[in-house]
Amino acid sequence: MMLHTAAHALAYRIARRAIRPKAPLLVSEWADAFRQRLENLPHRIAPEIVGKDLDAIRATLKQEVFGALAEMEREFSKQLEIIGSEE
């Protein structure tokens, strides 16, 4: 499943760069942004899933979670590149 693969790739990137001095702060900021996005998920997608069947609701949720993971990976990768260029 793509979500599983994306999450593992992201975890690998984090672990690979975790020894850098700025990594803990970066991970903390990134985790806060992700938490906020997930907390807003019900408010954002509720109007889209009202009246849909269970499969459509699951598909919408899967798409939203995948989008959140992909966005986090892009942002984290950008920050890692910035950190790498500062060294």
C-alpha positions in Angstrom: 0.0 0.0 0.0 1.3 3.4 -0.9 0.6 5.0 2.5 2.7 2.4 4.2 5.6 2.9 1.8 5.4 6.7 2.0 5.4 6.5 5.8 8.4 4.2 5.8 10.3 6.4 3.3 9.7 9.4 5.5 10.7 7.6 8.7 13.9 6.5 6.9 14.7 10.1 5.9 14.1 11.4 9.4 16.2 8.7 11.0 19.0 9.2 8.5 19.2 12.9 9.3 18.4 12.7 13.0 22.0 13.2 14.1 22.0 16.8 12.7 21.7 19.4 15.4 18.6 21.1 14.0 16.7 17.8 13.4 14.9 17.7 16.8 13.4 21.1 16.3 12.5 20.4 12.7 10.8 17.2 13.6 8.9 18.9 16.4 7.7 21.7 14.1 6.8 19.1 11.5 4.9 17.0 13.9 2.9 20.0 15.2 1.9 20.9 11.6 0.9 17.3 10.9 -1.1 17.1 14.1 -2.9 20.3 13.2 -3.7 19.1 9.8 -5.1 15.8 11.1 -7.1 17.6 13.8 -8.7 19.8 11.1 -9.5 16.8 8.9 -13.1 16.2 10.3 -14.0 19.8 9.8 -12.6 20.0 6.3 -14.0 16.7 4.9 -17.3 16.4 6.8 -19.3 18.2 4.1 -17.8 16.0 1.4 -18.8 12.7 3.1 -22.3 13.5 4.3 -24.7 11.0 2.6 -21.9 8.9 1.0 -21.7 5.2 1.5 -19.0 3.6 3.6 -16.6 2.8 0.7 -16.8 6.4 -0.5 -16.1 7.7 3.0 -13.1 5.3 3.4 -11.7 6.4 0.0 -12.0 10.1 1.0 -10.3 9.5 4.3 -7.5 7.5 2.6 -7.0 10.2 0.0 -6.8 12.9 2.7 -4.4 11.0 4.9 -2.2 10.2 1.9 -2.3 13.9 0.9 -1.2 14.9 4.5 1.7 12.4 4.4 2.8 13.5 1.0 2.7 17.2 2.0 4.7 16.5 5.2 7.3 14.5 3.2 7.7 17.5 0.7 8.0 20.0 3.5 10.4 17.9 5.5 12.5 17.2 2.5 12.8 20.9 1.8 13.9 21.6 5.3 16.5 18.8 5.2 17.9 20.3 2.0 18.2 23.7 3.7 19.9 22.1 6.7 22.2 20.2 4.4 23.1 23.3 2.4 24.1 25.1 5.6 26.8 22.6 6.5 
